[in-house]
Amino acid sequence: MEEVTIIGIDLAKNVFQLHGAAADGRPVFRKKLTRLQFQRFM
């Protein structure tokens, strides 16, 4: 897996949308997490 240098997080009431990108801006991952899943992810 590529190294993630940027993480964008869209905060909402029940779901967090995460977007990880490499240094050059290429997307590495996208995830849709609940509040509990987000806590475990971080």
Secondary structure, 3 states (H helix, E strand, C coil): CCCCCEEEEECCCCEEEEEEECCCCCEEEEEEEEHHHHHHHC
